[in-house]
Amino acid sequence: MEDIILKSMPEDGVMQVSLNRPKQRNALSNDLIAKLAEIFEVAWDSSGVRCCVLVGVGGVFSAGADIKEMEADGINAIDNIQRKKNWALIEQFPKPIIAAVEGYAFGGGHELALVADLIVASDDSRFGQPEINLGILPGDGATQRLTRVAGKSLAMQMMLTGDPISAETAYAAGLVSCLVPSGRALEEALKLAVSIAKKSPIAAQLVKTSIKSAYETSLSAGLEVERQAIRQAFAKDSHVEPMRKFVGRKNLTKTRG
Ligand code: CO8
């Protein structure tokens, strides 16, 4: 059977997950989504995984949902409960995910990149929601997520015309956190992942939860999520070692002085 996902641990605490259907431009088949969900489910409680990098094999991120599968399945493609559950598990993965995008992220591929917490993109990559060209619309969250991140006007343009935007436009719109030279997205995403993996895993997960809540709740409810999150960081002693180290450093300076 084709290995549709490759998992590796290139650095301490960093899990690299590679979409591996290059001949189909990493189209997101049901099997691929299921395998991705399975990997995240295992990584969920694994203390060895503190940050994840998602990348596509073959110089592209992903061309989106598998059109051949959707064409064959018709409306059952949308009513596929298992796929929905798998996608939800990926969306709810509590640890930071970085998408490393080369080439393009289209349709469901772009939606998967939007599920990631950060996007590192090569400066010649493109982002698009071409579903309208197939007589449909995005079904894995773009009408909501893209609109919340990039605003109504750009979201409308992308989803009504189906035309992709450049990495530079995506960067200016806040979709992409870091633009890098062509061919360097994975390398730079891994560097970022290593630096995140060195931070307190509890604090990193709480940051993710709190920021995500900004897209789902009112300001006052979001502020309450943040307050509860920082309480949890203190309650779980996430602060003890780094604060002690900082205070110790000051004391050491004073003693020396
Ligand atoms: N699905 C299945 N196969 C694909 C896909 C895809 N999305 N994209 C490319 N492929 C296949 C092609 O069929 C081709 O296969 P074969 O060699 O067997 O003919 C192979 O990949 C190479 O494709 P191209 O020759 O077209 O490669 P190019 O490099 O010339 O072009 C493009 C790459 C521009 C990405 C082009 O393939 C393309 O436009 N693809 C379709 C992009 C698209 O429309 N994506 C949106 C899909 S719909 C979606 O993602 C959301 C639906 C909602 C889901 C809801 C739940 C199910």
Residues whose N, C-alpha, C, O or C-beta is under 5 A from the ligand:
A	BS01	CO8	K23 Q24 R25 A27 A63 G64 A65 D66 I67 K68 A77 I78 F106 G107 G108 G109 P130 E131 L137 P138 G139 D140
